[in-house]
């Protein structure tokens, strides 16, 4: 650690204390060259969880964006507000577990997690989300998705 007074790199640690429930360590140091005493703090640096966009850009995972997309799909549907919070929590947990080693998830994987969950809860919300997520270009694509849902319903 460089001495803030003289710039020397050599110092000795006089005292170390764990702070903030083990989240950081405070160290009192003394420069071996000039005797100046100073304090340093050590904290764990965590890489943020990232989302890989379709064009391979990366941006930090934004829970608010996820929540807004789900809320939009479930707008005016018979789903309680606290249920939306639970859905967002579940999807966020699954996303983090899926991208645990790389600390990132592709938007396509994230979208599939949302579609999977909406499919279980509300078919109209599923279609709404799918139409945006899958970039439906025309009415035929929309009708095909609805027909898939109808066929699933008939086989159940």
N, C-alpha and C positions, 0 to 999 in steps of 0.2 A: 504494500500500500504506500503510495507516494505521500510524503509529509507535505501538508498544505502550507507550511511555513518556509522550509528550506528546499523542498523538492527531492530530498534524499529518499531512496526506495527502501532502505533498511529501517525496520522498526520492530518493536516487541509488543506482544499483547499483554496488557496488565490485568485485564478482567473481561470475562465473557458472560453475558446474560441472555437467556431465552426470553423473547418478548412476544406479545400478541398471540398467546396460546400456541407457541411453537412455530408461528409463521415467520418470525425473523429472529436474528441474533444481533445483539448490540455488543460491540467490542471497544474497550478503552485501549488506546495504543500510545506508545511513546517512541518518538524518533530516536534512534541510537546515535545520530549525528549531532542534533542540536538540543535534544531533550524536550522538544515541544510535545504536549499531550493533545490527542484528538480522539474523536469517536467515529467509528464506522458501523454501518448496518449491512447485514446480509439478508437477502430475501430470495425465495425460490422464484425463478422466472419461468412462468408457464407460457408455452406457445398457445396462442388463441386457436380455438376450433374454427376451421376455415370451410367455406363452401366453394367448390370448383364449378364455375359457370360453364355454359355450353361452349364458349369461345376460349376456354382454359384460363380465364382470369380467375384470381382467387380473391375472396373478400371474407371478412369475419362473419361467422354465423350470427344472424340477427333474429332473435326470438320474436321481436315485434313484427317483422315482415311475415314470418310464418303465421303468427296469430291473426294478422289482418287478412291474409289469404284465406284462412279457414273461416274466419268470421264472415267474410264476403260470400263464401260458398254456402254458409249456413244461414245467411240473412233471411229473415221472415220464415224460418223453418222451426218446427216445434222441438227445439233443442235448448236446454237451459244454459245460461251464461257460465255457470260453474262447470258444466260439461265441456264447454269449449276450452276452458282452462286445463281441464284434465287431459283432453285430447292433445293440446299443445305440449303439455308435460310429457305425455307418453311418446309422442313423436320426437321430441327433443332428446329424451333418454335413449330411444332406439337409434337415432342418428349418431349420437355420441358413442354408443356401443359399436355401431357399424364402422365408424371411422376411428376407433380407439387407437390403433397403432400408428396411423398416419396423421391423426389429428385433423382430418378433413373428410368431407363427403361431397360427392357430385350432386348437382342440383337434380339430375335425373333420379338418383337414388332417394333423395329427399322427397321429391314429388311422388314417387311410387309409395313411400311410407304414408304420405297424406292421402293418396287415392285409396290405399288399402284400408285405412281407418275410416274414411268417409263412406266407403262402400259398405262397411259394417253398420254404420249409423243411419245414413240418410241417402237414398239413391238420387234424389234431386240435387242435393249438395255435391254428390259424387260427379254427376253429369256437368254441373256448373264448373267445378274445379277442373275436370277433365277437358272441357272445351277450351279453357285458357291454357292449361298445362300442355296439352297435346297439340295445341295450335290448329284447331279445326279450321279448315279453309272454306268448307262449303257445307251445305245442309246434309249431303249424303254421309259425310263423316259423323255428323251429329246423330243422324238416324241409325247408322251402324252401331254406334256405342249404346244407344237406347235399346236397340234390338238385342245386343249382347246381354244387357241387363234383363230384358224380358225373357230370353231363353234360359238364363240362370234361374230366374224365378220359377219358370215352368218345370225345370228339372228338380227343384226342391220340393 
